[in-house]
Amino acid sequence: MKLYISTDFEGVAGIVDWDQIMVGSHDYEMGRRLLLGELNAAIDGALQAGAQTILVNDSHSSMRNLDPEQLHGAASLLSGKHKPLYMMEGLDSSFDAIFFLGYHGSIGASHAVLSHSYNPRAIWEARINGEVVGETALNALVAAHYGVPIALVSGDEVTVEEAQRLEPAPHGAIVKRSISRYAAESLHPTLARERIHQAAHDALTMRKPASAPTFPRPTTVELTFLTADMAEMGAWVRGVELVEGNARAVRFGGDDLLDLFRTFVTLVMLTRGLVE
C-alpha cells in the first residue's frame, strides 16, 4: 500500500494562534513538535494497517516545518518551495490513499480555529459548484483527478464536518473543539496522537473509502477576493472571468479537475504579489 500525507498545521491539537505556526515566531518550535508528534502517530498507524511506502508533503506556509531527522524513518519527505501543485505536490495515480493531517476549516466556516482558504490576506471566500469550501475540498480536486481516495482528515470538529461533505466521506480524527477563530479546547498531545494513530489504522482497514472523491462535470470554482483589484488581475488568466454583479469575484470551470486546481493555485500566487 502506498500512502500520501499532506500536512498542514492549524488543525493540530494545542494550536490556536499564528505565532505557533510561523517560522521565526516565539512559539514556533513548540508548534513544530506538536505537528511532528501527530504526523509520526499517523505514520505508525498506517504502517500497522499495511502501508509500505509513505510520502509526506510538508504543505504549510514555508513548507519546511518538519525536521527531517525527527520524521518517522519509514516516510520520505517532500519539503520547500516552489511546488507547482502546492499542498498536493507529489501525488499521482500510483498512490492508494491520502491523509490530510492538521487541516483547518474554510475562511467562511463559523468558529473554526485559524480558518482561511490558502491566503487569508486575499481570499474572502471559495466555492465549488456554489458550495462554500476550504482547502480540504479544493485539494480534493487533485485527488479526484488522479483517482486516489482521501482516507483520513484530522483537525478540529468544523474541519472534519466540512470533510464529510465530500463524496465519499473520509474518516475523521477530531483533536480539538473550536471556541472561536483563536481559541479551542484541545486534547492533550498524547491523547491526540493516540486518536490519530487509531484513526489512521482504521481509515486504511475497516473504514477504507471505496473510491476517490467525485465532482460533477463540468465543475465550477468561484473565488471572492478582499479587493476588486485582486479580482481584476485574476481575470487576466485565460479561462477566468469576473462574476457579474460582484467586482471582487471571479469564476472558472471545466471538466479537467487538475486544470481547475492549477488555475486556482495560479490565482493564489498572483494575489500574493499584491499583499506581500
Secondary structure, DSSP 8 states (H G I E B T S, - for coil): -EEEEEE-STTSTT--SGGGTSTTSTTHHHHHHHHHHHHHHHHHHHHHTT--EEEEEE-STTS--S-TTTS-TTEEEE-SS--TTGGGTT--TT-SEEEEES----TT-TT-TT--SS-TTTEEEEEETTEE--HHHHHHHHHHHHT--EEEEEEEHHHHHHHTTSSS--EEEEEEEEEETTEEEE--HHHHHHHHHHHHHHHHTTT--SS-----SSEEEEEEESSHHHHHHHTTSTT-EEETTEEEEEEEEES-HHHHHHHHHHHHHHHHHHH-
